[in-house]
Amino acid sequence: MNTDIVTKKLAVLADAAKYDVSCASSGSNRKNVKKGLGNGVACGICHSFTEDGRCVSLLKILMTNSCIYDCAYCINRRSNDRPRATFSVKELVELTINFYRRNYIEGLFLSSGVIKNPDYTMERMVQVAKDLRIKEKYYGYIHLKAIPGASSDLIQEAGFYADRLSVNIEIPTEQQLLRLAPEKNYKRILNPMVQIKDGIIANKEERRKYKKAPMFAPAGQSTQLIVGASPETDRQILQLSSQLYLRQKLRRVYFSGYLPVNEYDKRLPAITKPPLVRENRLYQSDWLMRFYGFRAHEILDKNQPFLDLNIDPKLAYAIRNLHLYPIDINKADFELILRIPGIGVQSAKRIIYARRFRRLNTQHLQKIGVVYKRAKYFITCNELPPKIHGFSPGILKNRIIAENRTKRNIVDLQLSLFPKIHHVLPPVH
């Protein structure tokens, strides 16, 4: 392997891969056997955190940034004049193994532009995973991007070598997808999603009967939606996410704030920076749907199609539905407690457990981990009378925002003092 050439390719293709945020890795249980390399159990994504709190890394790379498509929102569109590079199968396999042996990475996330046609591209990506598993005896985490339009046989084969597969939808509605990427359509995107879902279900049944049956995408599948490149509302985005979780059994839907990489294309909105706050609110809403029992229509409706950027969606829901509050912390069931701002899943479980032994008061709640400054407006407990009476939704919202702003100012002041403190303290070795 020519090190100089591979290094140049790596610089180009690693940079091009940063726009894909749908790399995830939780849920795999591919164990190391017969002294092979790596272990896919609970491995994580690039410089992020696993479910058990570990910070781990993953080689996130494109096989090529050349592409036959000319999608308006993509930096790698064929009409862009930019450096192009393509890894061979052998180069990618050797690069992954060398990085792993040097402890740089714990797994591989492999995506690609489409060269020649979807089948040609998908075949090369599958071959990388196959060589890693069979030739190199690599049992670490592998995430492959399934190319829309590739044959069902290749998608099926990919599932037996990869821990997770992902098919990116990119644009939340087909109408806008056809406007910004005329060479793509929803049918070609959803077909492999359905096949992967069916393959996972069938594989689980097979492994119940035969424990040594090969695993098929044990970490499930994910997708990515670009936020802000097209005029969809947050309500439309959350409705699509909800349908994907329900119908396609996706493990994760990722949101990527649109980066204005092709400002010359008049089909795209004229923005100077990605909508990061909006992206964050969508992730918070996604969390509510996945772990708090909320449904898309409860978070947003026809009268309010966009998320409030000033407050999180759980607080926004509570303020819009003040008639449901205050909630008696000593009597309400688990699902209702989860809907109180300032109370998370773990805090709710602790409340249910602790109140078996005594009636809870405000001191107990603070020890449990409840964010009392926020929750106090929406609860009543042993010695706490309802605080919500007399507040209109607007006044209550402004009051909570003002309290948060005061706290933020204190944090900013502490941060501004940090450089002075840093020079006083001795360096840490």
VONUDREN-979260 format. One record per residue (C-alpha): x, y, z. Coordinates in nm, 4 decimals. Each point is the difference from the previous one (the first is absolute). Layout:
N
xx X yy Y zz Z
...
This chain:
429
xx 0.0000 yy 0.0000 zz 0.0000
xx 0.1451 yy 0.3352 zz -0.1078
xx -0.0147 yy 0.2016 zz 0.3226
xx 0.0220 yy 0.3447 zz -0.1618
xx -0.2836 yy -0.0680 zz -0.2433
xx -0.2229 yy -0.1500 zz 0.2706
xx 0.0713 yy 0.2964 zz 0.2297
xx -0.1118 yy 0.2454 zz -0.2687
xx -0.3148 yy -0.2039 zz -0.0669
xx -0.0705 yy -0.0163 zz 0.3715
xx 0.0205 yy 0.3786 zz 0.0336
xx -0.2527 yy 0.0478 zz -0.2820
xx -0.2453 yy -0.2775 zz 0.0879
xx -0.0016 yy 0.0410 zz 0.3770
xx -0.0830 yy 0.3690 zz -0.0466
xx -0.2764 yy -0.0852 zz -0.2479
xx -0.1532 yy -0.2490 zz 0.2454
xx -0.0611 yy 0.2588 zz 0.2736
xx -0.3338 yy 0.1034 zz -0.1513
xx -0.1580 yy -0.3372 zz 0.0774
xx -0.1100 yy -0.0032 zz 0.3650
xx -0.1899 yy -0.3289 zz -0.0084
xx 0.2859 yy -0.2123 zz 0.1297
xx -0.1119 yy -0.1889 zz 0.3078
xx 0.1094 yy -0.3172 zz 0.1659
xx -0.1970 yy -0.0918 zz 0.3095
xx -0.1794 yy -0.3318 zz 0.0060
xx 0.2529 yy -0.2346 zz -0.1593
xx 0.1127 yy -0.3160 zz 0.1784
xx 0.2516 yy -0.1466 zz -0.2458
xx 0.2542 yy -0.1701 zz 0.2289
xx 0.3616 yy -0.0828 zz -0.0746
xx 0.0659 yy -0.3682 zz -0.0672
xx 0.3102 yy -0.2051 zz -0.0770
xx 0.2443 yy 0.2816 zz 0.0810
xx -0.1287 yy 0.2332 zz -0.2709
xx 0.0314 yy 0.3796 zz -0.0006
xx -0.2413 yy 0.2345 zz 0.1744
xx -0.3258 yy -0.0379 zz 0.1816
xx -0.3325 yy 0.1517 zz -0.1100
xx -0.1690 yy -0.0136 zz 0.3400
xx -0.1331 yy 0.3464 zz 0.0927
xx 0.2515 yy 0.1780 zz -0.2190
xx -0.0633 yy 0.3706 zz -0.0722
xx 0.0158 yy 0.2721 zz -0.2622
xx 0.2771 yy 0.2466 zz -0.0834
xx 0.0985 yy 0.2020 zz 0.3043
xx -0.3343 yy -0.0537 zz 0.1638
xx -0.1465 yy -0.1908 zz 0.2915
xx -0.1443 yy -0.3493 zz 0.0218
xx -0.3042 yy -0.0870 zz 0.2100
xx 0.2274 yy -0.0897 zz 0.2929
xx 0.1810 yy 0.3369 zz -0.0168
xx 0.3224 yy -0.0974 zz -0.1746
xx 0.1538 yy 0.2396 zz -0.2521
xx 0.1139 yy -0.2007 zz -0.3013
xx 0.1010 yy 0.0557 zz -0.3603
xx -0.0835 yy -0.1408 zz -0.3388
xx 0.1665 yy 0.0412 zz -0.3389
xx -0.2572 yy 0.2053 zz -0.1905
xx 0.0933 yy -0.0031 zz -0.3648
xx -0.1345 yy 0.0075 zz -0.3556
xx 0.1088 yy -0.2617 zz -0.2489
xx -0.0170 yy 0.2771 zz -0.2603
xx -0.1219 yy 0.3580 zz -0.0235
xx -0.0615 yy -0.0334 zz -0.3723
xx -0.3703 yy -0.0274 zz -0.0775
xx -0.2270 yy -0.0409 zz -0.2999
xx -0.2730 yy 0.2053 zz 0.1707
xx -0.0293 yy 0.3791 zz 0.0092
xx -0.1968 yy 0.0597 zz 0.3225
xx -0.0279 yy 0.3727 zz 0.0737
xx 0.0811 yy -0.0321 zz 0.3729
xx 0.3018 yy -0.2325 zz -0.0320
xx 0.3621 yy 0.1147 zz 0.0046
xx 0.0960 yy -0.3036 zz -0.2111
xx -0.2474 yy 0.0646 zz -0.2844
xx 0.1471 yy -0.0749 zz -0.3403
xx -0.0117 yy 0.3633 zz -0.1192
xx 0.2237 yy 0.1241 zz 0.2827
xx 0.3621 yy 0.0633 zz -0.0863
xx 0.1802 yy -0.1537 zz 0.2966
xx 0.2765 yy -0.2573 zz 0.0652
xx -0.1229 yy -0.3535 zz -0.0577
xx 0.1378 yy -0.3265 zz 0.1351
xx -0.0954 yy -0.3666 zz 0.0126
xx 0.1243 yy -0.2745 zz 0.2294
xx 0.0485 yy -0.3514 zz -0.1281
xx -0.1461 yy -0.2845 zz 0.2036
xx 0.3481 yy -0.1101 zz 0.1056
xx 0.0998 yy 0.3506 zz 0.1115
xx -0.3075 yy 0.0382 zz 0.2200
xx 0.0450 yy -0.3415 zz 0.1586
xx 0.3669 yy 0.0629 zz 0.0782
xx -0.0724 yy 0.3519 zz 0.1256
xx -0.2687 yy -0.1255 zz 0.2394
xx 0.2175 yy -0.2804 zz 0.1368
xx 0.3056 yy 0.2243 zz 0.0404
xx -0.2035 yy 0.2677 zz 0.1786
xx -0.1551 yy -0.2591 zz 0.2277
xx 0.3336 yy -0.1573 zz 0.0902
xx 0.1357 yy 0.3433 zz 0.0892
xx -0.3033 yy 0.0538 zz 0.2246
xx -0.1179 yy 0.3002 zz -0.2048
xx -0.3486 yy -0.1417 zz -0.0568
xx -0.2469 yy -0.2556 zz 0.1299
xx -0.1980 yy -0.0501 zz -0.3187
xx -0.0831 yy 0.1110 zz -0.3529
xx -0.2739 yy 0.2189 zz -0.1463
xx 0.0134 yy -0.0319 zz -0.3778
xx -0.2045 yy 0.2111 zz -0.2384
xx 0.0571 yy 0.0977 zz -0.3613
xx -0.0958 yy 0.2115 zz -0.2937
xx -0.1565 yy -0.2001 zz -0.2822
xx 0.2465 yy -0.0904 zz -0.2745
xx -0.1142 yy -0.1598 zz -0.3293
xx -0.3246 yy -0.1307 zz 0.1546
xx -0.1420 yy -0.1006 zz 0.3419
xx 0.0822 yy -0.3702 zz -0.0444
xx 0.3659 yy 0.0653 zz -0.0842
xx 0.0406 yy 0.2251 zz 0.3048
xx -0.1862 yy -0.2284 zz 0.2393
xx 0.1935 yy -0.3054 zz -0.1173
xx 0.3334 yy 0.1663 zz 0.0842
xx -0.1222 yy 0.1112 zz 0.3438
xx -0.1262 yy -0.3493 zz 0.0805
xx 0.3341 yy -0.1421 zz -0.1111
xx 0.1783 yy 0.2222 zz 0.2535
xx -0.2160 yy -0.1350 zz 0.2825
xx 0.0328 yy -0.3567 zz -0.1288
xx 0.3806 yy 0.0168 zz -0.0159
xx 0.0159 yy 0.1485 zz 0.3482
xx -0.2157 yy -0.2769 zz 0.1445
xx 0.1364 yy -0.2999 zz -0.1917
xx 0.3595 yy 0.0799 zz -0.0969
xx 0.0991 yy 0.2172 zz 0.2950
xx -0.2206 yy -0.1716 zz 0.2610
xx -0.1184 yy 0.3432 zz 0.1120
xx -0.2916 yy -0.0087 zz 0.2460
xx -0.0179 yy 0.3708 zz 0.0771
xx -0.2869 yy 0.2301 zz -0.0859
xx -0.0860 yy 0.0645 zz -0.3664
xx -0.2671 yy 0.2435 zz -0.1203
xx -0.0738 yy 0.0006 zz -0.3736
xx -0.2045 yy 0.2464 zz -0.1991
xx -0.2509 yy -0.1878 zz -0.2158
xx -0.0135 yy 0.1604 zz -0.3442
xx -0.3575 yy 0.0632 zz -0.1262
xx -0.0516 yy -0.1813 zz -0.3299
xx 0.2465 yy -0.2792 zz 0.0760
xx -0.1232 yy -0.3557 zz -0.0534
xx -0.1780 yy -0.1819 zz 0.2820
xx 0.2686 yy -0.2725 zz -0.0056
xx 0.2719 yy 0.2538 zz 0.0821
xx -0.2082 yy 0.1588 zz 0.2772
xx -0.0593 yy -0.3460 zz 0.1448
xx 0.3695 yy -0.0864 zz -0.0137
xx 0.0924 yy 0.3328 zz 0.1613
xx -0.2252 yy -0.0801 zz 0.2953
xx 0.1926 yy -0.3176 zz 0.0795
xx 0.3354 yy 0.1809 zz 0.0187
xx -0.1020 yy 0.3354 zz 0.1512
xx -0.1231 yy 0.0704 zz 0.3517
xx -0.2151 yy 0.2897 zz -0.1135
xx -0.1333 yy 0.1168 zz -0.3350
xx -0.1334 yy 0.3447 zz -0.0831
xx -0.1935 yy 0.1429 zz -0.2933
xx -0.0040 yy 0.3802 zz -0.0030
xx -0.3256 yy 0.1667 zz -0.0992
xx 0.1600 yy 0.3483 zz 0.0188
xx -0.3043 yy 0.2119 zz -0.0983
xx -0.3159 yy -0.0501 zz 0.2144
xx -0.2572 yy 0.0129 zz -0.2825
xx 0.0094 yy -0.1633 zz -0.3424
xx -0.1166 yy 0.3185 zz -0.1717
xx 0.3023 yy 0.1931 zz 0.1248
xx 0.2330 yy -0.2959 zz -0.0619
xx -0.1011 yy -0.0007 zz -0.3673
xx 0.0626 yy 0.3741 zz -0.0152
xx 0.3471 yy -0.0130 zz 0.1564
xx 0.1079 yy -0.3465 zz -0.1172
xx -0.1973 yy -0.0854 zz -0.3175
xx 0.1946 yy -0.3254 zz -0.0496
xx -0.1275 yy -0.1435 zz 0.3289
xx -0.3429 yy -0.1062 zz 0.1239
xx -0.1568 yy -0.1327 zz 0.3179
xx -0.0773 yy -0.3449 zz -0.1434
xx 0.3673 yy -0.0798 zz -0.0578
xx 0.0809 yy 0.1232 zz 0.3512
xx -0.2800 yy -0.1822 zz 0.1835
xx 0.0421 yy -0.3346 zz -0.1790
xx 0.3329 yy -0.0870 zz 0.1664
xx -0.1374 yy 0.1279 zz 0.3333
xx -0.2877 yy -0.2464 zz -0.0217
xx 0.2360 yy -0.2808 zz -0.1032
xx 0.2336 yy 0.0694 zz 0.2936
xx -0.2926 yy 0.0110 zz 0.2436
xx -0.1378 yy -0.3301 zz -0.1300
xx 0.3479 yy -0.1535 zz 0.0058
xx 0.0523 yy 0.0969 zz 0.3645
xx -0.3375 yy -0.1444 zz 0.1023
xx 0.0607 yy -0.3242 zz -0.1919
xx 0.3502 yy -0.0332 zz 0.1432
xx -0.1250 yy 0.0353 zz 0.3570
xx -0.2466 yy -0.2833 zz -0.0604
xx 0.2704 yy -0.2150 zz -0.1561
xx 0.2397 yy 0.0584 zz 0.2887
xx -0.2656 yy -0.1057 zz 0.2474
xx 0.0005 yy -0.3402 zz -0.1724
xx 0.3691 yy -0.0183 zz -0.0905
xx 0.2350 yy 0.1825 zz 0.2384
xx 0.2933 yy -0.0235 zz -0.2410
xx -0.1876 yy 0.1595 zz -0.2902
xx 0.1901 yy 0.3060 zz -0.1331
xx -0.1173 yy 0.3388 zz 0.1274
xx -0.1685 yy 0.2463 zz -0.2343
xx 0.0595 yy 0.3687 zz 0.0834
xx -0.0208 yy -0.0660 zz 0.3764
xx 0.0227 yy 0.3745 zz 0.0793
xx -0.2953 yy 0.0791 zz -0.2277
xx -0.0208 yy 0.2842 zz -0.2487
xx -0.0020 yy 0.3801 zz 0.0077
xx -0.0539 yy 0.2935 zz -0.2342
xx 0.0793 yy 0.3701 zz -0.0336
xx -0.2239 yy 0.2995 zz -0.0699
xx 0.1428 yy 0.3356 zz -0.1055
xx -0.1641 yy 0.2900 zz 0.1842
xx -0.0304 yy 0.3368 zz -0.1709
xx 0.0918 yy -0.0846 zz -0.3599
xx -0.3703 yy -0.0146 zz -0.0890
xx -0.3071 yy 0.1769 zz 0.1424
xx -0.1557 yy -0.2865 zz 0.1992
xx -0.1343 yy 0.0831 zz 0.3448
xx 0.1242 yy -0.1646 zz 0.3179
xx -0.3384 yy -0.1693 zz 0.0221
xx 0.0534 yy -0.1689 zz -0.3377
xx 0.3471 yy -0.1129 zz 0.1044
xx -0.1229 yy -0.1478 zz 0.3292
xx -0.2923 yy -0.1718 zz -0.1709
xx 0.2409 yy -0.1646 zz -0.2448
xx 0.2300 yy -0.1038 zz 0.2853
xx -0.2909 yy -0.1483 zz 0.1908
xx -0.1099 yy -0.1995 zz -0.3050
xx 0.3533 yy -0.1307 zz -0.0565
xx 0.0258 yy -0.1205 zz 0.3598
xx -0.3419 yy -0.1616 zz -0.0196
xx 0.0044 yy -0.1527 zz -0.3483
xx 0.3683 yy -0.0567 zz -0.0769
xx 0.1073 yy -0.0729 zz 0.3607
xx 0.2972 yy 0.2364 zz -0.0295
xx 0.2443 yy 0.0166 zz 0.2862
xx 0.0724 yy 0.3702 zz -0.0497
xx -0.1005 yy 0.2947 zz -0.2160
xx 0.2787 yy 0.2575 zz -0.0221
xx -0.0502 yy 0.3697 zz -0.0736
xx 0.2647 yy 0.2037 zz -0.1773
xx -0.0279 yy 0.3780 zz -0.0131
xx 0.0498 yy 0.1062 zz -0.3630
xx 0.3461 yy 0.1313 zz -0.0748
xx 0.0027 yy 0.2597 zz -0.2824
xx 0.2669 yy -0.1788 zz -0.2057
xx -0.1454 yy 0.0831 zz -0.3430
xx -0.1050 yy 0.3617 zz 0.0360
xx -0.0106 yy 0.0492 zz -0.3777
xx -0.3009 yy -0.2327 zz -0.0349
xx -0.3113 yy 0.2195 zz 0.0113
xx -0.2217 yy -0.2934 zz 0.1015
xx 0.1571 yy 0.0112 zz 0.3449
xx -0.0832 yy 0.2467 zz 0.2799
xx 0.2292 yy 0.2980 zz 0.0488
xx 0.1449 yy -0.0675 zz 0.3454
xx 0.3454 yy 0.0693 zz 0.1424
xx 0.0146 yy -0.2656 zz 0.2727
xx -0.1753 yy -0.3296 zz 0.0762
xx -0.3186 yy 0.0129 zz 0.2152
xx 0.1647 yy -0.1653 zz 0.3006
xx -0.2604 yy 0.1040 zz 0.2595
xx -0.2779 yy -0.1396 zz -0.2171
xx 0.2005 yy -0.3197 zz -0.0467
xx 0.0403 yy -0.0285 zz 0.3775
xx -0.3732 yy 0.0490 zz 0.0619
xx -0.0769 yy -0.2764 zz -0.2515
xx 0.2364 yy -0.2355 zz 0.1825
xx -0.1734 yy 0.0870 zz 0.3284
xx -0.3378 yy -0.0717 zz -0.1604
xx 0.1323 yy -0.3278 zz -0.1379
xx 0.1127 yy -0.0904 zz 0.3525
xx -0.3487 yy 0.0723 zz 0.1327
xx -0.1529 yy -0.2344 zz -0.2576
xx 0.2511 yy -0.2779 zz 0.0618
xx 0.0267 yy 0.0033 zz 0.3793
xx -0.2799 yy 0.2135 zz 0.1475
xx -0.3067 yy -0.1372 zz -0.1746
xx -0.0806 yy 0.3176 zz -0.1947
xx -0.1535 yy -0.0155 zz -0.3447
xx 0.0779 yy 0.2353 zz -0.2850
xx -0.3441 yy 0.1646 zz 0.0061
xx 0.0411 yy 0.0804 zz 0.3717
xx 0.3256 yy 0.1861 zz -0.0591
xx -0.1220 yy 0.2033 zz -0.3012
xx -0.3344 yy 0.0490 zz -0.1710
xx -0.1493 yy 0.1960 zz -0.2888
xx -0.0234 yy 0.3149 zz 0.2105
xx 0.3672 yy -0.0198 zz 0.0988
xx 0.2017 yy -0.1702 zz -0.2783
xx 0.3439 yy 0.1153 zz 0.1225
xx 0.1801 yy -0.0681 zz 0.3267
xx 0.0579 yy 0.2867 zz 0.2417
xx 0.3720 yy 0.0812 zz -0.0192
xx -0.0006 yy 0.1746 zz 0.3402
xx -0.1123 yy -0.2980 zz 0.2106
xx 0.0277 yy -0.3767 zz -0.0302
xx -0.2975 yy -0.1931 zz -0.1451
xx -0.0935 yy -0.1692 zz 0.3283
xx -0.0344 yy 0.3355 zz 0.1753
xx -0.1860 yy 0.1396 zz -0.3009
xx -0.2482 yy -0.2885 zz 0.0214
xx -0.0603 yy 0.0643 zz 0.3709
xx -0.0555 yy 0.3725 zz -0.0509
xx -0.2484 yy -0.0655 zz -0.2829
xx -0.1882 yy -0.2498 zz 0.2176
xx -0.0128 yy 0.1700 zz 0.3391
xx -0.3406 yy -0.1604 zz 0.0618
xx 0.1820 yy -0.3335 zz 0.0548
xx 0.2106 yy 0.1424 zz 0.2829
xx 0.0942 yy 0.0061 zz 0.2862
xx 0.0682 yy -0.3716 zz 0.0372
xx 0.0056 yy -0.1588 zz 0.3447
xx 0.3413 yy -0.1603 zz 0.0223
xx -0.1196 yy -0.2462 zz 0.2658
xx -0.2965 yy -0.1340 zz -0.1960
xx 0.0650 yy 0.0319 zz -0.3755
xx 0.1037 yy -0.3020 zz -0.2049
xx 0.3398 yy -0.0339 zz -0.1701
xx -0.1183 yy 0.1182 zz -0.3450
xx -0.1488 yy 0.3183 zz 0.1445
xx 0.3064 yy 0.0786 zz 0.2097
xx 0.2130 yy -0.0239 zz -0.3158
xx -0.1948 yy 0.2951 zz -0.1391
xx 0.1101 yy 0.2349 zz 0.2755
xx 0.2741 yy 0.2429 zz -0.1125
xx 0.3170 yy -0.0500 zz 0.2011
xx -0.0576 yy -0.3736 zz 0.0564
xx 0.1854 yy -0.2552 zz -0.2120
xx -0.0433 yy -0.3736 zz -0.0393
xx 0.2370 yy -0.0927 zz 0.2820
xx -0.1498 yy 0.2592 zz 0.2357
xx -0.3498 yy -0.1276 zz -0.0773
xx 0.1043 yy -0.3583 zz 0.0811
xx 0.1552 yy 0.1148 zz 0.3272
xx -0.3187 yy 0.1865 zz 0.0922
xx -0.2152 yy -0.3090 zz -0.0606
xx 0.2368 yy -0.2091 zz 0.2120
xx 0.0506 yy 0.2504 zz 0.2833
xx -0.3664 yy 0.0793 zz 0.0580
xx -0.0619 yy -0.3638 zz 0.0939
xx 0.1610 yy 0.0832 zz 0.3331
xx -0.1119 yy 0.3598 zz 0.0702
xx -0.1767 yy 0.3024 zz -0.1367
xx 0.2516 yy 0.2057 zz -0.1934
xx 0.0706 yy 0.3678 zz 0.0634
xx 0.2126 yy 0.2578 zz -0.1829
xx 0.3200 yy -0.1028 zz 0.1769
xx -0.0498 yy -0.3604 zz -0.1081
xx -0.0573 yy 0.1098 zz -0.3595
xx 0.3200 yy 0.2027 zz -0.0094
xx 0.2001 yy -0.2934 zz 0.1403
xx -0.1554 yy -0.2280 zz -0.2617
xx 0.1312 yy 0.2290 zz -0.2745
xx -0.3082 yy 0.1969 zz -0.1045
xx 0.0726 yy 0.3445 zz -0.1499
xx -0.2137 yy 0.1662 zz 0.2653
xx 0.0235 yy 0.3559 zz -0.1347
xx -0.1876 yy -0.1165 zz -0.3087
xx -0.2188 yy -0.2725 zz 0.1459
xx -0.1385 yy 0.2154 zz 0.2853
xx -0.2524 yy 0.1698 zz -0.2292
xx -0.1505 yy -0.3306 zz -0.1150
xx -0.0155 yy -0.2152 zz 0.3140
xx -0.1529 yy -0.0210 zz 0.3416
xx 0.1324 yy -0.2253 zz 0.2752
xx -0.0002 yy -0.0462 zz 0.3763
xx 0.0554 yy 0.3622 zz 0.1083
xx 0.0034 yy 0.1751 zz -0.3387
xx -0.3300 yy 0.1630 zz -0.1039
xx -0.0686 yy 0.0569 zz -0.3704
xx 0.2153 yy 0.2844 zz -0.1354
xx -0.1574 yy 0.0070 zz -0.3442
xx -0.3159 yy 0.1861 zz 0.1010
xx -0.0068 yy 0.3622 zz -0.1120
xx 0.2453 yy -0.0484 zz -0.2863
xx -0.1036 yy 0.0342 zz -0.3606
xx 0.2014 yy -0.2043 zz -0.2551
xx 0.1839 yy 0.3129 zz -0.1197
xx 0.0895 yy 0.1238 zz 0.3481
xx 0.1151 yy -0.3440 zz 0.1127
xx 0.2176 yy -0.0445 zz -0.3094
xx 0.1652 yy 0.3411 zz 0.0478
xx 0.0592 yy -0.0708 zz 0.3683
xx 0.1759 yy -0.3321 zz -0.0693
xx 0.2053 yy 0.1516 zz -0.2833
xx 0.1078 yy 0.2837 zz 0.2319
xx 0.1101 yy -0.2490 zz 0.2684
xx 0.1998 yy -0.1988 zz -0.2563
xx 0.1576 yy 0.3196 zz -0.1341
xx 0.1170 yy 0.0946 zz 0.3493
xx 0.1589 yy -0.3425 zz 0.0410
xx 0.1653 yy 0.0308 zz -0.3425
xx 0.1444 yy 0.3399 zz 0.0925
xx 0.1617 yy -0.1533 zz 0.3098
xx 0.1539 yy -0.2761 zz -0.2119
xx 0.1284 yy 0.2556 zz -0.2530
xx 0.1587 yy 0.1982 zz 0.2831
xx 0.1742 yy -0.3098 zz 0.1306
xx 0.1317 yy -0.0793 zz -0.3455
xx 0.1292 yy 0.3556 zz -0.0436
xx 0.1984 yy -0.0370 zz 0.3252
xx 0.1486 yy -0.3331 zz -0.1053
xx 0.3033 yy 0.1366 zz -0.1918
xx 0.1114 yy 0.1970 zz 0.3094
xx -0.0368 yy -0.3066 zz 0.2210
xx 0.1776 yy -0.2155 zz -0.2573
xx 0.3205 yy 0.2037 zz 0.0295
xx 0.0011 yy -0.0303 zz 0.3784
xx -0.0412 yy -0.3758 zz 0.0206
xx 0.2972 yy -0.2269 zz -0.0807
xx -0.0231 yy -0.2030 zz -0.3223
xx -0.1439 yy -0.3486 zz 0.0286
xx 0.2224 yy -0.2798 zz -0.1347
